[in-house]
Amino acid sequence: MVNLGMQVAGFIAPLTLGFVINTFGGSFKGAVWLLVSFGVVCFIAFMTLNSGKENYTTENPQIVPAVK
């Protein structure tokens, strides 16, 4: 699935960037703003991830580390 996603993205990304550059009359400003907006979306998604570590420690309090 990861390989499929990467292959599809590798096919669609250049087409999309070319379309955006063509739409903006050959200027790369639209493509740069598109990439910046994708970066912001990825950053927000990363900041909202939950690792779940707090749930593990509260559900399994009897586990003691092997090394002190």
mmCIF file of the N, C-alpha and C atoms, coordinates in Angstrom:
data_MODEL
# 
_entry.id   MODEL 
# 
loop_
_atom_site.group_PDB 
_atom_site.id 
_atom_site.type_symbol 
_atom_site.label_atom_id 
_atom_site.label_alt_id 
_atom_site.label_comp_id 
_atom_site.label_asym_id 
_atom_site.label_entity_id 
_atom_site.label_seq_id 
_atom_site.pdbx_PDB_ins_code 
_atom_site.Cartn_x 
_atom_site.Cartn_y 
_atom_site.Cartn_z 
_atom_site.occupancy 
_atom_site.B_iso_or_equiv 
_atom_site.pdbx_formal_charge 
_atom_site.auth_seq_id 
_atom_site.auth_comp_id 
_atom_site.auth_asym_id 
_atom_site.auth_atom_id 
_atom_site.pdbx_PDB_model_num 
ATOM 1   N N  . MET A 1 1  ? 0.817  -1.183 0.000   1.00 0.00 ? 1  MET A N  1 
ATOM 2   C CA . MET A 1 1  ? 0.000  0.000  0.000   1.00 0.00 ? 1  MET A CA 1 
ATOM 3   C C  . MET A 1 1  ? 0.866  1.254  0.000   1.00 0.00 ? 1  MET A C  1 
ATOM 4   N N  . VAL A 1 2  ? 1.946  1.232  0.765   1.00 0.00 ? 2  VAL A N  1 
ATOM 5   C CA . VAL A 1 2  ? 2.831  2.397  0.801   1.00 0.00 ? 2  VAL A CA 1 
ATOM 6   C C  . VAL A 1 2  ? 3.450  2.619  -0.573  1.00 0.00 ? 2  VAL A C  1 
ATOM 7   N N  . ASN A 1 3  ? 3.911  1.551  -1.198  1.00 0.00 ? 3  ASN A N  1 
ATOM 8   C CA . ASN A 1 3  ? 4.516  1.665  -2.521  1.00 0.00 ? 3  ASN A CA 1 
ATOM 9   C C  . ASN A 1 3  ? 3.496  2.177  -3.532  1.00 0.00 ? 3  ASN A C  1 
ATOM 10  N N  . LEU A 1 4  ? 2.275  1.696  -3.456  1.00 0.00 ? 4  LEU A N  1 
ATOM 11  C CA . LEU A 1 4  ? 1.233  2.169  -4.361  1.00 0.00 ? 4  LEU A CA 1 
ATOM 12  C C  . LEU A 1 4  ? 0.983  3.657  -4.166  1.00 0.00 ? 4  LEU A C  1 
ATOM 13  N N  . GLY A 1 5  ? 0.896  4.086  -2.924  1.00 0.00 ? 5  GLY A N  1 
ATOM 14  C CA . GLY A 1 5  ? 0.695  5.505  -2.635  1.00 0.00 ? 5  GLY A CA 1 
ATOM 15  C C  . GLY A 1 5  ? 1.830  6.360  -3.149  1.00 0.00 ? 5  GLY A C  1 
ATOM 16  N N  . MET A 1 6  ? 3.049  5.881  -3.005  1.00 0.00 ? 6  MET A N  1 
ATOM 17  C CA . MET A 1 6  ? 4.207  6.639  -3.485  1.00 0.00 ? 6  MET A CA 1 
ATOM 18  C C  . MET A 1 6  ? 4.227  6.700  -5.004  1.00 0.00 ? 6  MET A C  1 
ATOM 19  N N  . GLN A 1 7  ? 3.862  5.630  -5.658  1.00 0.00 ? 7  GLN A N  1 
ATOM 20  C CA . GLN A 1 7  ? 3.827  5.611  -7.119  1.00 0.00 ? 7  GLN A CA 1 
ATOM 21  C C  . GLN A 1 7  ? 2.753  6.564  -7.649  1.00 0.00 ? 7  GLN A C  1 
ATOM 22  N N  . VAL A 1 8  ? 1.587  6.548  -7.015  1.00 0.00 ? 8  VAL A N  1 
ATOM 23  C CA . VAL A 1 8  ? 0.513  7.445  -7.445  1.00 0.00 ? 8  VAL A CA 1 
ATOM 24  C C  . VAL A 1 8  ? 0.909  8.895  -7.205  1.00 0.00 ? 8  VAL A C  1 
ATOM 25  N N  . ALA A 1 9  ? 1.495  9.186  -6.046  1.00 0.00 ? 9  ALA A N  1 
ATOM 26  C CA . ALA A 1 9  ? 1.931  10.551 -5.747  1.00 0.00 ? 9  ALA A CA 1 
ATOM 27  C C  . ALA A 1 9  ? 3.025  10.998 -6.709  1.00 0.00 ? 9  ALA A C  1 
ATOM 28  N N  . GLY A 1 10 ? 3.926  10.098 -7.062  1.00 0.00 ? 10 GLY A N  1 
ATOM 29  C CA . GLY A 1 10 ? 4.980  10.431 -8.014  1.00 0.00 ? 10 GLY A CA 1 
ATOM 30  C C  . GLY A 1 10 ? 4.452  10.710 -9.406  1.00 0.00 ? 10 GLY A C  1 
ATOM 31  N N  . PHE A 1 11 ? 3.284  10.193 -9.713  1.00 0.00 ? 11 PHE A N  1 
ATOM 32  C CA . PHE A 1 11 ? 2.661  10.452 -11.010 1.00 0.00 ? 11 PHE A CA 1 
ATOM 33  C C  . PHE A 1 11 ? 1.823  11.728 -10.981 1.00 0.00 ? 11 PHE A C  1 
ATOM 34  N N  . ILE A 1 12 ? 1.102  11.934 -9.873  1.00 0.00 ? 12 ILE A N  1 
ATOM 35  C CA . ILE A 1 12 ? 0.166  13.053 -9.797  1.00 0.00 ? 12 ILE A CA 1 
ATOM 36  C C  . ILE A 1 12 ? 0.862  14.373 -9.455  1.00 0.00 ? 12 ILE A C  1 
ATOM 37  N N  . ALA A 1 13 ? 1.878  14.355 -8.605  1.00 0.00 ? 13 ALA A N  1 
ATOM 38  C CA . ALA A 1 13 ? 2.507  15.595 -8.147  1.00 0.00 ? 13 ALA A CA 1 
ATOM 39  C C  . ALA A 1 13 ? 3.077  16.434 -9.297  1.00 0.00 ? 13 ALA A C  1 
ATOM 40  N N  . PRO A 1 14 ? 3.860  15.873 -10.221 1.00 0.00 ? 14 PRO A N  1 
ATOM 41  C CA . PRO A 1 14 ? 4.364  16.707 -11.320 1.00 0.00 ? 14 PRO A CA 1 
ATOM 42  C C  . PRO A 1 14 ? 3.253  17.237 -12.224 1.00 0.00 ? 14 PRO A C  1 
ATOM 43  N N  . LEU A 1 15 ? 2.224  16.437 -12.438 1.00 0.00 ? 15 LEU A N  1 
ATOM 44  C CA . LEU A 1 15 ? 1.102  16.907 -13.251 1.00 0.00 ? 15 LEU A CA 1 
ATOM 45  C C  . LEU A 1 15 ? 0.386  18.078 -12.577 1.00 0.00 ? 15 LEU A C  1 
ATOM 46  N N  . THR A 1 16 ? 0.177  17.955 -11.280 1.00 0.00 ? 16 THR A N  1 
ATOM 47  C CA . THR A 1 16 ? -0.507 19.008 -10.541 1.00 0.00 ? 16 THR A CA 1 
ATOM 48  C C  . THR A 1 16 ? 0.318  20.290 -10.527 1.00 0.00 ? 16 THR A C  1 
ATOM 49  N N  . LEU A 1 17 ? 1.611  20.165 -10.254 1.00 0.00 ? 17 LEU A N  1 
ATOM 50  C CA . LEU A 1 17 ? 2.461  21.349 -10.233 1.00 0.00 ? 17 LEU A CA 1 
ATOM 51  C C  . LEU A 1 17 ? 2.533  21.986 -11.613 1.00 0.00 ? 17 LEU A C  1 
ATOM 52  N N  . GLY A 1 18 ? 2.612  21.200 -12.646 1.00 0.00 ? 18 GLY A N  1 
ATOM 53  C CA . GLY A 1 18 ? 2.600  21.742 -14.007 1.00 0.00 ? 18 GLY A CA 1 
ATOM 54  C C  . GLY A 1 18 ? 1.307  22.458 -14.319 1.00 0.00 ? 18 GLY A C  1 
ATOM 55  N N  . PHE A 1 19 ? 0.189  21.897 -13.891 1.00 0.00 ? 19 PHE A N  1 
ATOM 56  C CA . PHE A 1 19 ? -1.110 22.540 -14.098 1.00 0.00 ? 19 PHE A CA 1 
ATOM 57  C C  . PHE A 1 19 ? -1.186 23.868 -13.361 1.00 0.00 ? 19 PHE A C  1 
ATOM 58  N N  . VAL A 1 20 ? -0.697 23.905 -12.120 1.00 0.00 ? 20 VAL A N  1 
ATOM 59  C CA . VAL A 1 20 ? -0.725 25.140 -11.334 1.00 0.00 ? 20 VAL A CA 1 
ATOM 60  C C  . VAL A 1 20 ? 0.178  26.195 -11.962 1.00 0.00 ? 20 VAL A C  1 
ATOM 61  N N  . ILE A 1 21 ? 1.360  25.809 -12.404 1.00 0.00 ? 21 ILE A N  1 
ATOM 62  C CA . ILE A 1 21 ? 2.271  26.755 -13.050 1.00 0.00 ? 21 ILE A CA 1 
ATOM 63  C C  . ILE A 1 21 ? 1.656  27.280 -14.338 1.00 0.00 ? 21 ILE A C  1 
ATOM 64  N N  . ASN A 1 22 ? 1.023  26.407 -15.090 1.00 0.00 ? 22 ASN A N  1 
ATOM 65  C CA . ASN A 1 22 ? 0.365  26.821 -16.328 1.00 0.00 ? 22 ASN A CA 1 
ATOM 66  C C  . ASN A 1 22 ? -0.801 27.772 -16.043 1.00 0.00 ? 22 ASN A C  1 
ATOM 67  N N  . THR A 1 23 ? -1.550 27.509 -14.978 1.00 0.00 ? 23 THR A N  1 
ATOM 68  C CA . THR A 1 23 ? -2.683 28.349 -14.605 1.00 0.00 ? 23 THR A CA 1 
ATOM 69  C C  . THR A 1 23 ? -2.231 29.751 -14.206 1.00 0.00 ? 23 THR A C  1 
ATOM 70  N N  . PHE A 1 24 ? -1.080 29.842 -13.545 1.00 0.00 ? 24 PHE A N  1 
ATOM 71  C CA . PHE A 1 24 ? -0.570 31.138 -13.113 1.00 0.00 ? 24 PHE A CA 1 
ATOM 72  C C  . PHE A 1 24 ? 0.285  31.808 -14.192 1.00 0.00 ? 24 PHE A C  1 
ATOM 73  N N  . GLY A 1 25 ? 0.177  31.381 -15.420 1.00 0.00 ? 25 GLY A N  1 
ATOM 74  C CA . GLY A 1 25 ? 0.858  32.026 -16.533 1.00 0.00 ? 25 GLY A CA 1 
ATOM 75  C C  . GLY A 1 25 ? 2.359  31.806 -16.556 1.00 0.00 ? 25 GLY A C  1 
ATOM 76  N N  . GLY A 1 26 ? 2.804  30.660 -16.117 1.00 0.00 ? 26 GLY A N  1 
ATOM 77  C CA . GLY A 1 26 ? 4.229  30.348 -16.131 1.00 0.00 ? 26 GLY A CA 1 
ATOM 78  C C  . GLY A 1 26 ? 4.967  30.777 -14.878 1.00 0.00 ? 26 GLY A C  1 
ATOM 79  N N  . SER A 1 27 ? 4.253  31.373 -13.928 1.00 0.00 ? 27 SER A N  1 
ATOM 80  C CA . SER A 1 27 ? 4.871  31.796 -12.678 1.00 0.00 ? 27 SER A CA 1 
ATOM 81  C C  . SER A 1 27 ? 4.859  30.644 -11.680 1.00 0.00 ? 27 SER A C  1 
ATOM 82  N N  . PHE A 1 28 ? 5.924  30.551 -10.901 1.00 0.00 ? 28 PHE A N  1 
ATOM 83  C CA . PHE A 1 28 ? 6.036  29.481 -9.904  1.00 0.00 ? 28 PHE A CA 1 
ATOM 84  C C  . PHE A 1 28 ? 5.415  29.880 -8.565  1.00 0.00 ? 28 PHE A C  1 
ATOM 85  N N  . LYS A 1 29 ? 4.853  31.086 -8.474  1.00 0.00 ? 29 LYS A N  1 
ATOM 86  C CA . LYS A 1 29 ? 4.288  31.542 -7.197  1.00 0.00 ? 29 LYS A CA 1 
ATOM 87  C C  . LYS A 1 29 ? 3.149  30.634 -6.733  1.00 0.00 ? 29 LYS A C  1 
ATOM 88  N N  . GLY A 1 30 ? 2.290  30.230 -7.636  1.00 0.00 ? 30 GLY A N  1 
ATOM 89  C CA . GLY A 1 30 ? 1.186  29.348 -7.266  1.00 0.00 ? 30 GLY A CA 1 
ATOM 90  C C  . GLY A 1 30 ? 1.676  27.994 -6.783  1.00 0.00 ? 30 GLY A C  1 
ATOM 91  N N  . ALA A 1 31 ? 2.702  27.463 -7.445  1.00 0.00 ? 31 ALA A N  1 
ATOM 92  C CA . ALA A 1 31 ? 3.248  26.167 -7.044  1.00 0.00 ? 31 ALA A CA 1 
ATOM 93  C C  . ALA A 1 31 ? 3.910  26.254 -5.676  1.00 0.00 ? 31 ALA A C  1 
ATOM 94  N N  . VAL A 1 32 ? 4.603  27.355 -5.434  1.00 0.00 ? 32 VAL A N  1 
ATOM 95  C CA . VAL A 1 32 ? 5.249  27.528 -4.130  1.00 0.00 ? 32 VAL A CA 1 
ATOM 96  C C  . VAL A 1 32 ? 4.190  27.621 -3.031  1.00 0.00 ? 32 VAL A C  1 
ATOM 97  N N  . TRP A 1 33 ? 3.131  28.387 -3.255  1.00 0.00 ? 33 TRP A N  1 
ATOM 98  C CA . TRP A 1 33 ? 2.071  28.499 -2.252  1.00 0.00 ? 33 TRP A CA 1 
ATOM 99  C C  . TRP A 1 33 ? 1.345  27.180 -2.055  1.00 0.00 ? 33 TRP A C  1 
ATOM 100 N N  . LEU A 1 34 ? 1.207  26.403 -3.098  1.00 0.00 ? 34 LEU A N  1 
ATOM 101 C CA . LEU A 1 34 ? 0.599  25.078 -2.969  1.00 0.00 ? 34 LEU A CA 1 
ATOM 102 C C  . LEU A 1 34 ? 1.455  24.188 -2.075  1.00 0.00 ? 34 LEU A C  1 
ATOM 103 N N  . LEU A 1 35 ? 2.764  24.194 -2.290  1.00 0.00 ? 35 LEU A N  1 
ATOM 104 C CA . LEU A 1 35 ? 3.657  23.378 -1.470  1.00 0.00 ? 35 LEU A CA 1 
ATOM 105 C C  . LEU A 1 35 ? 3.706  23.880 -0.028  1.00 0.00 ? 35 LEU A C  1 
ATOM 106 N N  . VAL A 1 36 ? 3.668  25.191 0.160   1.00 0.00 ? 36 VAL A N  1 
ATOM 107 C CA . VAL A 1 36 ? 3.647  25.747 1.516   1.00 0.00 ? 36 VAL A CA 1 
ATOM 108 C C  . VAL A 1 36 ? 2.366  25.333 2.232   1.00 0.00 ? 36 VAL A C  1 
ATOM 109 N N  . SER A 1 37 ? 1.238  25.386 1.528   1.00 0.00 ? 37 SER A N  1 
ATOM 110 C CA . SER A 1 37 ? -0.023 24.997 2.159   1.00 0.00 ? 37 SER A CA 1 
ATOM 111 C C  . SER A 1 37 ? -0.027 23.511 2.519   1.00 0.00 ? 37 SER A C  1 
ATOM 112 N N  . PHE A 1 38 ? 0.549  22.668 1.668   1.00 0.00 ? 38 PHE A N  1 
ATOM 113 C CA . PHE A 1 38 ? 0.660  21.248 2.012   1.00 0.00 ? 38 PHE A CA 1 
ATOM 114 C C  . PHE A 1 38 ? 1.550  21.046 3.231   1.00 0.00 ? 38 PHE A C  1 
ATOM 115 N N  . GLY A 1 39 ? 2.614  21.826 3.325   1.00 0.00 ? 39 GLY A N  1 
ATOM 116 C CA . GLY A 1 39 ? 3.488  21.744 4.500   1.00 0.00 ? 39 GLY A CA 1 
ATOM 117 C C  . GLY A 1 39 ? 2.771  22.136 5.772   1.00 0.00 ? 39 GLY A C  1 
ATOM 118 N N  . VAL A 1 40 ? 1.942  23.175 5.702   1.00 0.00 ? 40 VAL A N  1 
ATOM 119 C CA . VAL A 1 40 ? 1.175  23.606 6.876   1.00 0.00 ? 40 VAL A CA 1 
ATOM 120 C C  . VAL A 1 40 ? 0.171  22.531 7.282   1.00 0.00 ? 40 VAL A C  1 
ATOM 121 N N  . VAL A 1 41 ? -0.492 21.938 6.302   1.00 0.00 ? 41 VAL A N  1 
ATOM 122 C CA . VAL A 1 41 ? -1.452 20.865 6.606   1.00 0.00 ? 41 VAL A CA 1 
ATOM 123 C C  . VAL A 1 41 ? -0.739 19.679 7.262   1.00 0.00 ? 41 VAL A C  1 
ATOM 124 N N  . CYS A 1 42 ? 0.421  19.306 6.745   1.00 0.00 ? 42 CYS A N  1 
ATOM 125 C CA . CYS A 1 42 ? 1.188  18.195 7.334   1.00 0.00 ? 42 CYS A CA 1 
ATOM 126 C C  . CYS A 1 42 ? 1.642  18.530 8.750   1.00 0.00 ? 42 CYS A C  1 
ATOM 127 N N  . PHE A 1 43 ? 2.064  19.779 8.974   1.00 0.00 ? 43 PHE A N  1 
ATOM 128 C CA . PHE A 1 43 ? 2.501  20.185 10.307  1.00 0.00 ? 43 PHE A CA 1 
ATOM 129 C C  . PHE A 1 43 ? 1.345  20.110 11.304  1.00 0.00 ? 43 PHE A C  1 
ATOM 130 N N  . ILE A 1 44 ? 0.178  20.608 10.894  1.00 0.00 ? 44 ILE A N  1 
ATOM 131 C CA . ILE A 1 44 ? -0.990 20.565 11.785  1.00 0.00 ? 44 ILE A CA 1 
ATOM 132 C C  . ILE A 1 44 ? -1.390 19.119 12.069  1.00 0.00 ? 44 ILE A C  1 
ATOM 133 N N  . ALA A 1 45 ? -1.359 18.271 11.056  1.00 0.00 ? 45 ALA A N  1 
ATOM 134 C CA . ALA A 1 45 ? -1.690 16.861 11.266  1.00 0.00 ? 45 ALA A CA 1 
ATOM 135 C C  . ALA A 1 45 ? -0.687 16.204 12.212  1.00 0.00 ? 45 ALA A C  1 
ATOM 136 N N  . PHE A 1 46 ? 0.590  16.529 12.071  1.00 0.00 ? 46 PHE A N  1 
ATOM 137 C CA . PHE A 1 46 ? 1.617  15.955 12.946  1.00 0.00 ? 46 PHE A CA 1 
ATOM 138 C C  . PHE A 1 46 ? 1.431  16.415 14.387  1.00 0.00 ? 46 PHE A C  1 
ATOM 139 N N  . MET A 1 47 ? 1.081  17.677 14.575  1.00 0.00 ? 47 MET A N  1 
ATOM 140 C CA . MET A 1 47 ? 0.931  18.206 15.929  1.00 0.00 ? 47 MET A CA 1 
ATOM 141 C C  . MET A 1 47 ? -0.310 17.653 16.634  1.00 0.00 ? 47 MET A C  1 
ATOM 142 N N  . THR A 1 48 ? -1.272 17.130 15.886  1.00 0.00 ? 48 THR A N  1 
ATOM 143 C CA . THR A 1 48 ? -2.478 16.593 16.515  1.00 0.00 ? 48 THR A CA 1 
ATOM 144 C C  . THR A 1 48 ? -2.404 15.086 16.740  1.00 0.00 ? 48 THR A C  1 
ATOM 145 N N  . LEU A 1 49 ? -1.297 14.452 16.384  1.00 0.00 ? 49 LEU A N  1 
ATOM 146 C CA . LEU A 1 49 ? -1.159 13.017 16.610  1.00 0.00 ? 49 LEU A CA 1 
ATOM 147 C C  . LEU A 1 49 ? -1.051 12.724 18.096  1.00 0.00 ? 49 LEU A C  1 
ATOM 148 N N  . ASN A 1 50 ? -1.550 11.584 18.490  1.00 0.00 ? 50 ASN A N  1 
ATOM 149 C CA . ASN A 1 50 ? -1.481 11.147 19.875  1.00 0.00 ? 50 ASN A CA 1 
ATOM 150 C C  . ASN A 1 50 ? -0.673 9.864  19.912  1.00 0.00 ? 50 ASN A C  1 
ATOM 151 N N  . SER A 1 51 ? 0.379  9.848  20.713  1.00 0.00 ? 51 SER A N  1 
ATOM 152 C CA . SER A 1 51 ? 1.260  8.686  20.746  1.00 0.00 ? 51 SER A CA 1 
ATOM 153 C C  . SER A 1 51 ? 0.635  7.508  21.481  1.00 0.00 ? 51 SER A C  1 
ATOM 154 N N  . GLY A 1 52 ? -0.232 7.766  22.435  1.00 0.00 ? 52 GLY A N  1 
ATOM 155 C CA . GLY A 1 52 ? -0.869 6.702  23.183  1.00 0.00 ? 52 GLY A CA 1 
ATOM 156 C C  . GLY A 1 52 ? -0.023 6.178  24.329  1.00 0.00 ? 52 GLY A C  1 
ATOM 157 N N  . LYS A 1 53 ? 1.123  6.801  24.601  1.00 0.00 ? 53 LYS A N  1 
ATOM 158 C CA . LYS A 1 53 ? 1.988  6.320  25.678  1.00 0.00 ? 53 LYS A CA 1 
ATOM 159 C C  . LYS A 1 53 ? 1.336  6.487  27.044  1.00 0.00 ? 53 LYS A C  1 
ATOM 160 N N  . GLU A 1 54 ? 0.585  7.548  27.240  1.00 0.00 ? 54 GLU A N  1 
ATOM 161 C CA . GLU A 1 54 ? -0.046 7.745  28.539  1.00 0.00 ? 54 GLU A CA 1 
ATOM 162 C C  . GLU A 1 54 ? -1.082 6.657  28.816  1.00 0.00 ? 54 GLU A C  1 
ATOM 163 N N  . ASN A 1 55 ? -1.744 6.153  27.796  1.00 0.00 ? 55 ASN A N  1 
ATOM 164 C CA . ASN A 1 55 ? -2.704 5.076  27.978  1.00 0.00 ? 55 ASN A CA 1 
ATOM 165 C C  . ASN A 1 55 ? -2.000 3.779  28.356  1.00 0.00 ? 55 ASN A C  1 
ATOM 166 N N  . TYR A 1 56 ? -0.831 3.527  27.791  1.00 0.00 ? 56 TYR A N  1 
ATOM 167 C CA . TYR A 1 56 ? -0.103 2.303  28.083  1.00 0.00 ? 56 TYR A CA 1 
ATOM 168 C C  . TYR A 1 56 ? 0.345  2.276  29.544  1.00 0.00 ? 56 TYR A C  1 
ATOM 169 N N  . THR A 1 57 ? 0.846  3.383  30.043  1.00 0.00 ? 57 THR A N  1 
ATOM 170 C CA . THR A 1 57 ? 1.344  3.391  31.423  1.00 0.00 ? 57 THR A CA 1 
ATOM 171 C C  . THR A 1 57 ? 0.209  3.325  32.433  1.00 0.00 ? 57 THR A C  1 
ATOM 172 N N  . THR A 1 58 ? -0.942 3.875  32.122  1.00 0.00 ? 58 THR A N  1 
ATOM 173 C CA . THR A 1 58 ? -2.043 3.810  33.078  1.00 0.00 ? 58 THR A CA 1 
ATOM 174 C C  . THR A 1 58 ? -2.744 2.457  33.045  1.00 0.00 ? 58 THR A C  1 
ATOM 175 N N  . GLU A 1 59 ? -2.739 1.786  31.907  1.00 0.00 ? 59 GLU A N  1 
ATOM 176 C CA . GLU A 1 59 ? -3.401 0.485  31.803  1.00 0.00 ? 59 GLU A CA 1 
ATOM 177 C C  . GLU A 1 59 ? -2.522 -0.647 32.322  1.00 0.00 ? 59 GLU A C  1 
ATOM 178 N N  . ASN A 1 60 ? -1.184 -0.491 32.323  1.00 0.00 ? 60 ASN A N  1 
ATOM 179 C CA . ASN A 1 60 ? -0.256 -1.543 32.740  1.00 0.00 ? 60 ASN A CA 1 
ATOM 180 C C  . ASN A 1 60 ? 0.693  -1.026 33.823  1.00 0.00 ? 60 ASN A C  1 
ATOM 181 N N  . PRO A 1 61 ? 0.194  -0.676 34.997  1.00 0.00 ? 61 PRO A N  1 
ATOM 182 C CA . PRO A 1 61 ? 1.093  -0.125 36.018  1.00 0.00 ? 61 PRO A CA 1 
ATOM 183 C C  . PRO A 1 61 ? 2.004  -1.169 36.652  1.00 0.00 ? 61 PRO A C  1 
ATOM 184 N N  . GLN A 1 62 ? 1.722  -2.452 36.495  1.00 0.00 ? 62 GLN A N  1 
ATOM 185 C CA . GLN A 1 62 ? 2.516  -3.486 37.131  1.00 0.00 ? 62 GLN A CA 1 
ATOM 186 C C  . GLN A 1 62 ? 3.826  -3.764 36.407  1.00 0.00 ? 62 GLN A C  1 
ATOM 187 N N  . ILE A 1 63 ? 4.029  -3.243 35.223  1.00 0.00 ? 63 ILE A N  1 
ATOM 188 C CA . ILE A 1 63 ? 5.255  -3.497 34.464  1.00 0.00 ? 63 ILE A CA 1 
ATOM 189 C C  . ILE A 1 63 ? 6.384  -2.664 35.070  1.00 0.00 ? 63 ILE A C  1 
ATOM 190 N N  . VAL A 1 64 ? 7.490  -3.344 35.398  1.00 0.00 ? 64 VAL A N  1 
ATOM 191 C CA . VAL A 1 64 ? 8.640  -2.691 36.000  1.00 0.00 ? 64 VAL A CA 1 
ATOM 192 C C  . VAL A 1 64 ? 9.783  -2.748 34.997  1.00 0.00 ? 64 VAL A C  1 
ATOM 193 N N  . PRO A 1 65 ? 10.536 -1.648 34.808  1.00 0.00 ? 65 PRO A N  1 
ATOM 194 C CA . PRO A 1 65 ? 11.660 -1.693 33.877  1.00 0.00 ? 65 PRO A CA 1 
ATOM 195 C C  . PRO A 1 65 ? 12.710 -2.705 34.301  1.00 0.00 ? 65 PRO A C  1 
ATOM 196 N N  . ALA A 1 66 ? 13.335 -3.361 33.333  1.00 0.00 ? 66 ALA A N  1 
ATOM 197 C CA . ALA A 1 66 ? 14.336 -4.387 33.633  1.00 0.00 ? 66 ALA A CA 1 
ATOM 198 C C  . ALA A 1 66 ? 15.644 -3.780 34.107  1.00 0.00 ? 66 ALA A C  1 
ATOM 199 N N  . VAL A 1 67 ? 15.954 -2.583 33.677  1.00 0.00 ? 67 VAL A N  1 
ATOM 200 C CA . VAL A 1 67 ? 17.216 -1.935 34.046  1.00 0.00 ? 67 VAL A CA 1 
ATOM 201 C C  . VAL A 1 67 ? 16.911 -0.763 34.961  1.00 0.00 ? 67 VAL A C  1 
ATOM 202 N N  . LYS A 1 68 ? 17.679 -0.680 36.049  1.00 0.00 ? 68 LYS A N  1 
ATOM 203 C CA . LYS A 1 68 ? 17.498 0.440  36.978  1.00 0.00 ? 68 LYS A CA 1 
ATOM 204 C C  . LYS A 1 68 ? 18.598 1.447  36.810  1.00 0.00 ? 68 LYS A C  1 
# 
